[in-house]
Amino acid sequence: MADVETIARLSSERFTCRAYLPDAVPTDVIERIVDIAKRAASWCNVQPWHAIVTSRDTTECFRDALVAHAAQHPGIDSDLPFPDEYRGVYGERRREVGYALYAALGIERSDRVARERQVAENFRLFGAPHVALLTIPAELGPYAALDCGAFVASFLLAARAHGVSTTPQAALAHHARFIRRYFGIGDERNFVCGIGFGYADSAHPANRFRSTRVATADVMQVV
């Protein structure tokens, strides 16, 4: 298969997994995924990202602790600023994907309890057996976060190429300080996001949901 067809297929097949099987991903597979992801471009080749990757046992302990913390501390305690509000077309896209996911799960828009229960799945890591927790040096500012985003994108595609499903999770950044303290990460680093990963539960309705993308003309202008 031509390179362009391979990358196009991986990009189109990748999806946000929201239900996992309990099976662990072999360590050598995880290492190969990171080996590919670390080839991502970064400004001046500083490679500011660092990932703590949890084993299945560590994930279970962390999951329990995070769920308990999130229940007691529902606010935002992030290292990087969250948007105050999604306005205009960005708000529309956000609502659209949320409503579509709830519809796929049979959750009515008016069912606030079910919606909140689904949101809380973020802190259960959607049952993923592993999570990669991404940090950057605080001193390097916003461009280090951009570099980290390139690493995340590469990780997602590399995982897909190995038959591993992923869940990029900005929601974990709601509890950045808790996560850093749990794993002994100092204030000199900022927590960016997590990536839950493992093998998808293909029978779960959440994993039959796919988000849409806007037209190319909406994201590119040739002048």
PLY file of the C-alpha trace (Angstrom):
ply
format ascii 1.0
element vertex 223
property float x
property float y
property float z
element edge 222
property int vertex1
property int vertex2
end_header
0.00 0.00 0.00
1.31 3.45 -0.88
2.44 5.68 1.99
-0.28 8.24 1.28
-2.96 5.54 1.42
-1.58 4.20 4.69
-1.57 7.56 6.46
-5.02 8.39 5.08
-6.39 5.07 6.31
-4.88 5.42 9.79
-6.20 8.98 10.09
-9.71 8.03 9.02
-9.85 4.85 11.13
-8.62 6.53 14.31
-11.42 7.37 16.72
-11.82 8.31 20.36
-12.38 5.04 22.18
-14.85 5.25 25.07
-14.94 1.62 26.24
-12.06 -0.84 26.59
-11.38 -4.50 27.12
-9.33 -5.24 30.28
-6.41 -6.77 28.35
-3.04 -5.08 28.84
-0.98 -3.88 25.90
2.42 -5.64 25.81
5.27 -3.41 26.95
7.21 -3.88 23.72
4.20 -2.63 21.74
3.94 0.45 23.97
7.64 1.12 23.48
7.29 0.87 19.69
4.39 3.33 19.75
6.40 5.86 21.76
9.43 5.23 19.55
7.39 6.39 16.57
5.65 9.24 18.40
8.91 10.77 19.61
9.85 11.50 15.99
7.30 14.34 16.06
8.60 17.78 15.13
9.34 20.35 17.85
10.60 23.91 17.87
14.43 23.84 17.77
14.16 20.07 18.34
13.77 20.64 22.09
11.40 17.63 22.40
9.77 19.04 25.56
7.25 16.25 26.10
7.49 13.58 28.76
5.03 10.72 29.20
4.37 8.71 32.32
2.78 5.49 31.05
0.91 3.39 33.58
0.86 -0.39 33.80
-2.53 -2.06 34.19
-2.15 -2.36 37.98
-1.00 1.24 38.35
-3.89 2.37 36.16
-6.42 0.69 38.46
-5.04 2.42 41.56
-4.84 5.77 39.77
-8.35 5.39 38.35
-9.83 4.87 41.81
-7.94 7.84 43.24
-8.86 10.14 40.35
-12.57 9.24 40.49
-12.64 9.94 44.22
-10.77 13.24 43.82
-12.95 14.42 40.92
-16.12 13.68 42.91
-14.89 15.79 45.81
-13.30 18.57 43.73
-15.48 19.22 40.64
-13.80 22.51 39.69
-10.92 23.22 37.32
-7.38 23.11 38.73
-5.36 23.12 35.51
-1.77 24.11 34.78
-2.73 25.58 31.39
-5.69 27.97 30.98
-9.01 26.53 29.82
-11.25 28.51 27.44
-13.76 30.69 29.29
-16.37 29.83 26.67
-16.68 28.20 23.25
-18.37 30.80 21.04
-19.73 30.87 17.51
-18.86 27.97 15.24
-16.62 26.42 17.92
-19.51 26.25 20.36
-21.72 24.79 17.64
-19.21 22.03 16.87
-18.81 21.25 20.55
-22.56 20.94 21.09
-23.00 18.93 17.90
-20.48 16.26 18.86
-21.87 16.06 22.40
-25.46 15.62 21.24
-24.41 13.04 18.65
-22.49 11.00 21.24
-25.41 11.07 23.68
-27.76 9.99 20.89
-25.48 7.04 20.08
-25.63 6.04 23.75
-29.41 6.48 23.96
-29.10 9.42 26.38
-31.81 12.07 26.07
-30.69 15.70 26.10
-32.97 16.30 29.07
-31.45 13.44 31.10
-28.94 15.41 33.11
-28.07 12.53 35.42
-27.13 10.22 32.54
-25.16 12.99 30.85
-23.19 13.69 34.02
-22.55 9.97 34.46
-21.11 9.81 30.95
-18.92 12.87 31.60
-17.61 11.15 34.74
-16.38 8.29 32.54
-13.50 10.63 31.63
-12.11 10.15 35.12
-12.59 6.39 34.92
-10.43 6.66 31.79
-13.31 4.92 30.00
-11.97 1.68 31.44
-8.62 1.92 29.64
-5.93 -0.41 31.04
-3.23 2.22 30.45
-2.88 5.98 30.35
-0.03 8.16 29.11
0.21 11.38 31.13
1.89 14.20 29.21
3.85 17.05 30.78
6.04 19.87 29.48
8.55 22.21 31.16
6.62 25.17 32.61
9.42 27.56 31.63
9.02 26.88 27.89
5.57 28.46 27.61
2.76 27.81 25.10
4.94 26.61 22.22
5.99 23.60 24.27
2.29 22.68 24.45
2.15 22.96 20.65
5.13 20.61 20.40
3.43 18.23 22.80
0.34 18.26 20.59
2.48 17.00 17.71
3.68 14.14 19.93
0.09 13.32 20.90
-1.05 13.24 17.26
1.84 10.95 16.34
1.10 8.70 19.33
-2.54 8.30 18.26
-1.62 7.25 14.73
1.21 4.98 15.85
-1.12 3.28 18.31
-3.73 2.78 15.60
-1.09 1.20 13.36
-0.45 -1.33 16.14
-4.15 -2.12 16.59
-4.31 -0.14 19.83
-7.20 2.26 20.46
-6.78 5.62 22.20
-8.63 8.34 24.08
-6.96 11.77 24.05
-8.22 13.40 27.24
-7.97 17.11 27.97
-10.53 16.49 30.74
-7.77 15.10 32.95
-6.19 18.56 32.97
-9.09 19.66 35.20
-7.10 17.97 37.95
-3.54 18.73 36.86
-2.15 19.45 40.31
-3.66 16.29 41.79
-2.20 14.20 38.96
1.24 15.76 39.30
1.27 15.17 43.04
0.02 11.60 42.65
2.94 10.77 40.36
5.53 12.96 42.09
5.83 15.51 39.27
7.12 18.89 40.45
5.84 22.39 39.78
8.57 22.88 37.17
6.40 20.90 34.72
2.90 21.55 33.42
0.41 18.77 32.90
-1.05 18.96 29.37
-3.35 15.98 28.85
-3.69 12.23 29.10
-4.08 9.50 26.51
-5.99 6.46 27.66
-5.20 3.43 25.53
-5.77 -0.29 25.15
-7.93 -2.60 23.06
-11.40 -1.34 22.18
-14.59 -3.05 23.30
-16.11 -3.15 19.83
-19.50 -4.25 21.18
-19.99 -1.07 23.21
-22.29 1.48 21.51
-19.95 4.36 22.36
-17.36 2.83 20.04
-19.71 2.85 17.09
-19.91 6.64 17.30
-17.74 8.70 14.95
-17.34 12.48 14.97
-17.46 14.46 11.74
-14.98 16.93 10.23
-15.62 20.24 8.50
-14.88 20.74 4.80
-11.28 21.38 3.78
-12.32 24.82 2.50
-13.31 25.73 6.07
-9.79 25.14 7.42
-7.60 26.23 4.51
-7.27 29.31 2.34
-5.06 29.40 -0.76
-3.95 32.95 -1.64
0 1
1 2
2 3
3 4
4 5
5 6
6 7
7 8
8 9
9 10
10 11
11 12
12 13
13 14
14 15
15 16
16 17
17 18
18 19
19 20
20 21
21 22
22 23
23 24
24 25
25 26
26 27
27 28
28 29
29 30
30 31
31 32
32 33
33 34
34 35
35 36
36 37
37 38
38 39
39 40
40 41
41 42
42 43
43 44
44 45
45 46
46 47
47 48
48 49
49 50
50 51
51 52
52 53
53 54
54 55
55 56
56 57
57 58
58 59
59 60
60 61
61 62
62 63
63 64
64 65
65 66
66 67
67 68
68 69
69 70
70 71
71 72
72 73
73 74
74 75
75 76
76 77
77 78
78 79
79 80
80 81
81 82
82 83
83 84
84 85
85 86
86 87
87 88
88 89
89 90
90 91
91 92
92 93
93 94
94 95
95 96
96 97
97 98
98 99
99 100
100 101
101 102
102 103
103 104
104 105
105 106
106 107
107 108
108 109
109 110
110 111
111 112
112 113
113 114
114 115
115 116
116 117
117 118
118 119
119 120
120 121
121 122
122 123
123 124
124 125
125 126
126 127
127 128
128 129
129 130
130 131
131 132
132 133
133 134
134 135
135 136
136 137
137 138
138 139
139 140
140 141
141 142
142 143
143 144
144 145
145 146
146 147
147 148
148 149
149 150
150 151
151 152
152 153
153 154
154 155
155 156
156 157
157 158
158 159
159 160
160 161
161 162
162 163
163 164
164 165
165 166
166 167
167 168
168 169
169 170
170 171
171 172
172 173
173 174
174 175
175 176
176 177
177 178
178 179
179 180
180 181
181 182
182 183
183 184
184 185
185 186
186 187
187 188
188 189
189 190
190 191
191 192
192 193
193 194
194 195
195 196
196 197
197 198
198 199
199 200
200 201
201 202
202 203
203 204
204 205
205 206
206 207
207 208
208 209
209 210
210 211
211 212
212 213
213 214
214 215
215 216
216 217
217 218
218 219
219 220
220 221
221 222
